[in-house]
Amino acid sequence: MAAICVFCASSRQLERQWLDLADATGREIARRGHTLVSGGGCVGMMGAVAEGARAGGAYTLGVIPQALVDREIADMAADELVVTEDMLSRKALMIEKSDAFLTLPGGLGTLDELFEVWTTAMLGMHRKPVALVDQAGFYSGLVAWLSGLGKTSFAREDALDLLIVADSVPAALDAIEARLE
C-alpha cells in the first residue's frame, strides 16, 4: 500500500469527461489499496478524485493552504485535512507525505506540481515515481516537446526517463507500483 499524490485541475468549469476521469482515478487508487494524497480542495477534478477514493474505501489526506480554506473550497470530508501557511508549504508537505505522484489533466498549477516533483527526483532529492497520464492526448504536445529536449542537451535522457508517461490511469499505476517494488 502506498500514498499516491494526485495532481489535477481544481477548476469548477470542466467537461464531464475530466471529472469522470478523476473519479475513476480515485476509485482505482482505492481498489488497489492505496491512500490518496490531494491538494485538499473539494471542487473540480481535485474534489472528484477525493470523492472517488472515499467511495472506494481509500484513506484520503488533503493538504491545503489557509488562503484556499478561507475561500471555502476545502475538502472537509477528507479523513485528514492539513492546513498549511502557503502554497510552498503545501507542496513540500505533499511531497513528504507521498510515495508516488500521478498527474492528471490540469493547468498551470498542475504543471507546477508535476515539474517540482520531477525536478527534485532528477536532482536525487527523492526516489519516488512520477507519472503523467496523457488521457485522450491531453499532454501530447507537452510530451513531444519534452522528448525533444534530450536531443538538444537541455535535459539529460536519464532525467527524461524518470517521468512515466501512460495513456491511462491503470497503466500509470501499474508502472508506479512496479517502480515501488
C-alpha positions in Angstrom: 0.0 0.0 0.0 1.4 3.4 -1.0 0.4 7.0 -0.6 -0.3 8.2 -4.1 -0.4 12.0 -4.6 -2.7 13.1 -7.5 -2.1 16.5 -9.2 -5.1 17.7 -11.3 -7.3 20.6 -12.2 -9.4 22.3 -9.5 -11.4 24.4 -11.9 -15.1 24.4 -11.5 -15.7 24.7 -15.2 -14.6 21.4 -16.6 -16.1 19.0 -19.1 -17.7 15.8 -17.6 -15.0 13.6 -19.1 -12.4 15.1 -16.9 -14.4 14.8 -13.8 -15.2 11.2 -14.6 -11.5 10.5 -15.2 -10.7 12.0 -11.7 -13.5 10.0 -10.0 -12.3 6.8 -11.8 -8.7 7.6 -10.7 -9.8 7.9 -7.0 -11.7 4.6 -7.3 -8.7 2.8 -8.9 -6.4 4.1 -6.2 -8.8 2.7 -3.6 -9.3 -0.6 -5.4 -5.5 -1.1 -5.3 -5.5 -0.4 -1.5 -3.6 2.9 -1.7 -4.0 6.2 0.2 -4.9 9.3 -1.8 -2.9 12.5 -1.1 -4.5 15.5 -2.7 -4.4 19.3 -2.7 -7.3 19.3 -0.2 -9.8 21.0 -2.4 -13.4 19.9 -2.9 -14.0 21.4 -6.4 -13.2 20.3 -10.0 -11.1 17.2 -10.6 -9.5 17.6 -7.2 -12.8 17.1 -5.5 -13.9 14.3 -7.8 -10.7 12.3 -7.2 -11.2 12.6 -3.4 -14.8 11.6 -3.7 -14.0 8.6 -5.9 -11.2 7.5 -3.5 -13.6 7.7 -0.5 -16.4 5.9 -2.4 -13.9 3.1 -2.9 -12.8 3.0 0.7 -9.4 4.7 0.5 -8.0 6.9 3.2 -7.8 10.5 1.9 -5.3 13.1 3.0 -5.8 16.6 1.8 -3.2 19.4 2.1 -4.5 22.9 1.5 -3.2 26.4 2.3 -5.2 28.6 4.6 -6.0 31.1 1.8 -8.0 28.4 0.0 -9.7 27.3 3.2 -10.8 30.9 3.6 -12.4 30.7 0.1 -14.5 27.8 1.3 -13.1 25.2 -1.1 -11.5 22.8 1.4 -12.4 19.1 1.3 -13.9 18.9 4.8 -14.8 15.2 4.2 -11.1 14.2 4.0 -10.0 11.7 6.5 -7.2 14.1 7.3 -7.0 17.7 6.2 -3.8 19.5 6.9 -3.9 23.3 6.6 -0.6 25.0 5.6 0.5 28.6 5.7 1.1 28.9 1.9 1.4 27.1 -1.4 5.1 26.3 -1.0 4.5 24.7 2.4 1.6 22.7 0.8 3.8 21.3 -2.0 6.6 20.4 0.4 4.2 18.5 2.7 2.5 16.8 -0.2 5.9 15.6 -1.4 6.9 14.5 2.1 3.7 12.5 2.7 3.6 10.8 -0.7 5.3 7.6 -2.0 4.5 8.4 -5.7 2.9 11.1 -7.9 0.3 10.8 -10.6 -0.6 13.8 -12.8 -4.0 14.1 -14.5 -5.0 16.8 -16.9 -4.7 20.3 -15.4 -3.4 23.8 -15.9 -0.6 25.9 -14.6 -0.8 24.8 -11.0 -0.9 21.1 -12.0 2.2 21.6 -14.3 4.0 23.5 -11.5 3.4 20.5 -9.2 4.5 18.0 -11.8 7.7 19.8 -12.6 8.5 20.3 -9.0 8.4 16.6 -8.1 10.1 15.6 -11.4 12.9 18.1 -10.9 13.5 17.1 -7.3 13.6 13.4 -8.4 16.1 14.3 -11.1 18.3 16.1 -8.6 18.2 13.0 -6.3 16.2 14.6 -3.6 13.8 11.7 -3.6 13.4 8.4 -5.5 9.6 8.5 -5.8 7.9 7.5 -9.1 6.4 10.4 -11.1 3.7 9.6 -13.7 1.9 11.7 -16.2 -1.5 10.4 -17.6 -1.9 11.5 -21.2 -5.5 10.6 -21.4 -7.1 11.4 -24.8 -3.8 13.0 -25.9 -4.3 15.9 -23.4 -0.5 16.2 -22.9 0.7 15.0 -26.3 2.1 18.4 -27.3 4.0 18.7 -24.0 5.3 15.1 -24.2 6.5 15.7 -27.8 8.3 18.9 -26.6 9.8 17.2 -23.6 11.1 14.3 -25.7 12.9 16.8 -28.0 14.8 18.3 -25.0 17.1 15.3 -24.8 18.3 15.9 -28.4 19.1 19.5 -27.6 21.0 18.7 -24.4 18.7 20.9 -22.4 17.7 17.8 -20.5 19.5 14.5 -19.9 17.9 11.3 -21.2 18.1 9.7 -17.8 16.2 12.7 -16.4 13.5 12.3 -19.1 13.3 8.5 -18.3 12.3 9.3 -14.7 8.9 10.5 -16.0 6.4 7.7 -16.6 4.0 8.6 -19.4 0.9 6.5 -19.7 -2.3 6.8 -21.7 -4.5 5.5 -18.9 -4.7 5.6 -15.1 -4.4 1.8 -14.7 -1.2 1.8 -16.9 0.3 4.7 -14.9 -0.5 2.9 -11.6 0.9 -0.4 -12.9 4.2 1.5 -13.7 4.2 3.3 -10.4 3.7 0.0 -8.5 6.5 -1.7 -10.5 8.9 1.1 -9.5 7.9 1.0 -5.9 8.8 -2.8 -5.6 
